[in-house]
Amino acid sequence: MFQPLYVAATGLSAMQDEILNITDNLANAKTIAFKKSRTEMESLSYIEKNFKDMLYEAMSGEETPPVSVEYGTGVRVASTPKDFTQGTIEVTNNPLDIAVQGEGFFQVRLADGTQAYTRAGNFHIDNDGNLTDPNGHIVEPALIFPQGTTAVVIQNDGTVLVSIDNSTQYSQIGQINLARFTNPAGLKSLGQNIYQATEASGQATLGVAGENGYGTINQYSLEQSNVDVISEMMRMVMVQRVFDTVTKAVQSYEAMLTSIDGMKR
């Protein structure tokens, strides 16, 4: 008897998750290289056998799906995949700011020694001369900048050149490679703009920027979030309307129950 209330509850819960997803996207609209996510939902249902079904099965010993009655039992969130479309490239004045134009991720090493991946190229040099992300994760393969480095050039293929003590001669200290995945949407978000490989994403394939389909590396540039604020606001309005409509359905059902209770008296 209370099945409509259960169905409505699943709808309200799903809309709450949708609002949470939209809010997270909007909150990170200015986060470097943030990738928006979307909420994918799926319906719930069950099949109820009526008297004709049971009578037919009793007489023939066979099931008869075609005359079964199917009821929807609500909705649930199936997944929240990331959208890895390219964000806008913004020019900066920091030589350690780099952006990937096209496919590919920078590779960093976590504190426990495992590998993680990021599109955010707002890098820094730590006290030991290592190139790191803002949270201290070392970029791999490791790059150590010599003391006295006064100028840095990062070429489109990731080659890193440095000048020592304002010298006009540049020497190569390493190269920044890119990682690529069969299914980037399957990556697990760890926060801090970094991702981890999963079975769904497949293992990382390393390569040289600008070759074999890998994107190029742009110095003095940062990839911005791919969140479209206007689109997210429109989604929010639509979800709010659905939420209000489901709430009204609950109120209508409660009114029906009140009427039925009054008839019994």
C-alpha positions in Angstrom: 0.0 0.0 0.0 2.9 2.3 0.7 4.8 1.4 -2.5 4.2 4.9 -4.1 5.9 6.5 -1.1 8.9 4.2 -1.6 9.1 5.1 -5.3 8.9 8.7 -4.4 11.7 8.3 -1.8 14.0 6.8 -4.4 13.3 9.7 -6.8 14.0 12.3 -4.1 17.2 10.5 -3.1 18.3 10.4 -6.7 17.5 14.1 -7.2 19.5 14.9 -4.0 22.5 13.1 -5.5 22.1 15.0 -8.8 22.1 18.3 -6.9 25.2 17.2 -5.0 26.9 16.4 -8.3 25.9 19.8 -9.8 27.0 21.6 -6.7 30.4 19.9 -6.8 30.9 20.9 -10.5 30.0 24.5 -9.8 32.2 24.7 -6.7 35.2 23.5 -8.8 34.4 25.8 -11.8 37.7 27.6 -11.2 39.8 24.6 -10.1 42.8 24.0 -12.4 42.1 21.1 -14.8 39.0 20.0 -12.9 36.8 17.6 -14.9 33.1 17.8 -14.4 31.0 14.6 -13.8 27.5 13.7 -14.6 24.9 11.6 -12.8 23.7 8.5 -14.8 20.5 6.9 -13.4 18.7 3.6 -14.0 15.2 2.5 -13.4 14.1 -0.1 -10.8 11.2 -2.4 -11.5 9.6 -5.8 -10.6 7.1 -8.1 -12.4 3.9 -9.1 -10.5 2.1 -12.2 -11.6 -1.6 -11.8 -11.8 -4.3 -14.4 -11.5 -4.2 -15.3 -15.2 -0.5 -16.0 -15.0 -0.9 -18.3 -12.0 -3.8 -20.1 -13.6 -1.9 -20.7 -16.9 1.2 -21.9 -15.1 -0.9 -24.3 -13.0 -2.6 -25.8 -16.0 0.4 -25.9 -18.5 3.4 -25.9 -16.2 4.9 -23.1 -18.3 5.6 -19.5 -17.5 3.9 -16.8 -19.5 5.9 -13.5 -19.3 3.9 -11.7 -22.0 0.9 -11.3 -19.8 2.8 -10.3 -16.6 2.3 -6.9 -15.2 5.5 -4.8 -14.7 5.6 -2.0 -12.1 8.3 0.6 -11.8 9.7 0.8 -8.3 11.8 3.9 -8.6 15.2 5.1 -9.7 18.8 4.9 -8.5 22.1 6.5 -9.4 24.1 4.0 -11.5 27.3 5.9 -11.9 28.9 9.3 -11.9 31.5 9.2 -14.7 34.0 12.1 -15.3 33.9 14.0 -18.5 37.5 14.4 -19.7 36.9 16.9 -22.5 39.5 19.6 -23.0 39.3 22.6 -20.8 40.2 26.1 -21.9 44.0 26.8 -22.0 44.9 30.0 -20.1 48.3 31.7 -20.6 50.3 32.5 -17.4 53.7 34.0 -16.6 55.1 31.1 -14.7 57.6 28.9 -16.6 56.6 25.9 -14.5 52.9 26.1 -15.5 52.3 23.6 -18.3 49.1 22.3 -19.9 48.4 19.2 -22.0 46.7 20.2 -25.3 45.0 16.9 -26.3 45.1 13.5 -24.8 47.4 12.6 -21.9 48.0 12.9 -18.1 51.0 13.9 -16.1 52.3 11.1 -13.9 53.1 11.8 -10.2 54.3 9.6 -7.3 52.2 9.4 -4.1 53.6 9.2 -0.6 53.1 5.4 -0.5 55.1 5.0 -3.8 52.1 4.3 -6.0 51.5 6.1 -9.3 48.7 8.7 -9.8 47.8 10.9 -12.7 46.7 14.5 -13.2 45.8 17.1 -15.9 46.8 19.9 -13.6 50.2 21.3 -14.6 50.6 24.0 -11.9 54.0 22.6 -10.8 56.6 23.8 -8.3 60.2 23.0 -7.3 60.7 21.7 -3.8 63.7 22.2 -1.4 65.5 19.2 -3.0 65.0 20.5 -6.6 62.3 18.0 -7.5 59.4 19.1 -9.8 56.2 18.5 -7.8 52.5 19.3 -7.8 51.1 21.8 -5.2 50.7 18.9 -2.7 54.3 17.8 -2.9 53.7 14.7 -5.2 56.9 14.3 -7.3 56.4 14.3 -11.1 57.6 11.1 -12.7 60.0 10.5 -14.3 61.7 12.5 -11.7 63.2 15.9 -12.7 65.9 17.5 -10.4 66.6 21.1 -11.1 70.3 22.1 -10.3 71.0 24.8 -7.8 71.4 28.2 -9.5 68.8 27.5 -12.1 67.7 30.8 -13.5 65.6 29.9 -16.6 63.5 26.9 -17.6 62.3 25.9 -21.1 59.8 23.1 -21.5 59.4 22.1 -25.1 56.2 20.7 -26.7 57.5 17.2 -26.5 58.2 17.6 -22.8 61.9 18.1 -23.0 63.1 20.2 -20.1 66.1 22.6 -20.5 67.6 24.8 -17.9 70.0 27.7 -17.7 72.4 28.0 -14.8 73.4 31.4 -13.3 71.9 33.3 -16.3 74.0 31.4 -18.8 73.0 31.6 -22.4 73.7 27.9 -22.7 70.9 25.5 -21.9 71.3 21.9 -20.8 68.7 19.1 -20.8 67.8 17.6 -17.4 65.0 15.2 -18.4 61.7 14.9 -20.1 58.1 14.9 -19.0 56.2 12.0 -20.4 52.5 11.6 -20.7 50.2 8.7 -19.7 47.1 7.6 -21.6 44.3 5.3 -20.8 41.9 3.1 -22.9 39.0 4.4 -20.8 39.8 7.6 -18.9 36.2 7.8 -17.5 37.1 4.7 -15.5 39.8 6.5 -13.5 39.2 6.8 -9.7 39.3 10.3 -8.4 41.5 10.7 -5.3 40.9 14.4 -4.8 43.7 17.0 -5.1 43.2 16.9 -8.9 44.8 13.4 -9.1 43.4 10.1 -10.4 44.3 6.5 -10.0 44.1 3.7 -12.5 41.5 1.0 -12.1 40.4 -2.1 -14.0 37.8 0.0 -15.7 40.3 2.5 -16.9 43.0 0.0 -17.9 46.7 0.5 -17.2 48.5 3.6 -18.2 50.5 3.7 -21.4 53.4 6.1 -21.3 54.5 8.0 -24.4 56.2 11.2 -25.7 54.1 14.3 -26.0 53.1 15.0 -29.6 53.7 11.5 -30.8 51.3 8.6 -31.5 48.2 10.5 -30.6 49.5 12.0 -27.3 48.8 15.7 -26.8 51.4 18.4 -26.8 52.8 20.2 -23.7 52.4 23.9 -23.6 54.6 26.0 -21.3 53.3 29.1 -19.6 49.9 27.6 -19.8 47.3 26.0 -17.5 44.2 24.0 -18.5 41.1 25.4 -16.8 38.0 23.5 -15.6 35.7 22.2 -18.3 32.6 23.1 -16.2 30.1 25.2 -18.1 28.5 27.3 -15.3 25.4 28.2 -17.4 24.7 24.6 -18.3 25.1 23.4 -14.7 22.7 26.1 -13.5 20.1 25.0 -16.1 20.5 21.4 -14.9 20.0 22.6 -11.3 16.7 24.3 -12.2 15.4 21.2 -14.0 16.3 18.9 -11.1 14.6 21.3 -8.7 11.5 21.2 -10.7 11.5 17.4 -10.7 12.1 17.4 -7.0 9.1 19.7 -6.4 6.9 17.5 -8.7 7.8 14.3 -6.8 7.1 16.1 -3.5 3.7 17.1 -4.8 3.0 13.4 -5.8 3.8 12.4 -2.2 1.4 15.0 -0.9 -1.3 13.8 -3.3 -0.9 10.2 -2.2 -1.0 11.3 1.5 -4.3 13.0 0.7 -5.7 9.8 -0.9 -4.7 7.8 2.2 -6.5 10.4 4.4 -9.6 10.2 2.2 -9.6 6.3 2.4 -9.2 6.5 6.2 -12.1 8.8 6.4 -14.3 6.5 4.3 -13.6 3.6 6.7 -15.0 5.7 9.6 
